Each structure stands twice: as C-alpha cells, then as structure tokens.
C-alpha cells in the first residue's frame, strides 16, 4: 500500500474496488476524482476504470492515451461507479489522464450532481 503518497484528481491508481452488488472487491485501475482537500479526512473518491470490451454505458469516457494512463488495454472511465476508500488501500499509481479526457470525465460527473452543476455554472 502507498500510505504516505498523496494523490491528485485524475491520477490513475490501482485499488481493491468494491462491487456494487455484493460484499467483495476486485483489484483494478480506478481514477481519482476527488481533490487533495478530501485527503484531510482520510478519504479518496475513485471512479471505476473498466475494459472497453464491456457493455458500454452512456456516461463512459474512453481513455485514448493508454500509455499516459498506464493501462495495458483499451479502457473507459465509468463515472457512475464511484467508491470512497482510504488512501492507504491504494496499491500503486499507474498514470494520469490527459487534460481533455479529464474534462470529459468531470462533465459526466457533474451530470450526476445537478445542484453542483448549477452552482458551478453560476461562478
């Protein structure tokens, strides 16, 4: 585990990601979607990264630069699946998303938080 390391939004990390439908986890890549400010509470929000071969969801964001992200196969970020984990559970850092892809993920995340989107637009 990487207890002393800090993570930034849009870092690709390897974590034991919890299943939504059962009490189990699977070690997989995930995307940090929280800011460093959440770290003071000892928390990290991560979105699932899954194979592009899986049945697509409307909110999926393709990851075109696999090398930058540190991923071995075509993948997508699935913003609908977010987990809250302790940063010490991060196994390692794989890479980072390109800024344009990070913006696409942020847009999809804002779709799930309409009040946040409205407040963000009024700035």
PEDA-V705615 format. One record per residue. N is the residue number from 1. SS is DSSP state (hx for helix, st for strand, lp for the rest). OMEGA is omega in whole degrees, -180 to 180 (999 if undefined). Layout:
# PEDA-V705615
n=[N N]
ss=[SS SS]
omega=[OMEGA OMEGA]
This chain:
# PEDA-V705615
n=[1 2 3 4 5 6 7 8 9 10 11 12 13 14 15 16 17 18 19 20 21 22 23 24 25 26 27 28 29 30 31 32 33 34 35 36 37 38 39 40 41 42 43 44 45 46 47 48 49 50 51 52 53 54 55 56 57 58 59 60 61 62 63 64 65 66 67 68 69 70 71 72 73 74 75 76 77 78 79 80 81 82 83 84 85 86 87 88 89 90 91 92 93 94 95 96 97 98 99 100 101 102 103 104 105 106 107 108 109 110 111 112 113 114 115 116 117 118 119 120 121 122 123]
ss=[lp lp lp lp lp lp lp lp lp lp st st st st st st st st lp lp lp lp lp lp st st st st st st st st lp lp lp hx hx hx hx hx hx lp lp st st st st st st st st lp lp lp lp lp lp lp lp lp st st st lp lp hx hx hx hx lp lp lp lp lp st st st st st st st st st st st lp hx hx hx lp lp st st st st st lp lp hx hx hx hx hx hx hx hx hx hx hx hx hx lp lp hx hx hx hx hx hx hx hx lp lp]
omega=[-173 -170 -174 -177 174 -176 -180 176 178 166 172 -177 175 -176 168 -173 -178 172 178 -172 178 -179 180 179 175 177 -175 174 177 -179 176 -179 177 178 177 -179 180 -180 180 175 -179 -177 176 175 179 176 -179 166 -177 -180 177 179 -180 176 -176 172 -177 -177 -178 178 179 177 -175 -177 -176 -178 179 -179 -179 -178 -175 -174 178 -172 175 170 178 -175 179 -179 -179 175 175 -176 172 -179 180 178 178 -179 179 177 -179 -176 -174 176 172 -177 -179 179 177 178 178 178 179 178 179 178 180 177 180 180 -174 179 179 179 -179 179 180 -178 -177 180 999]
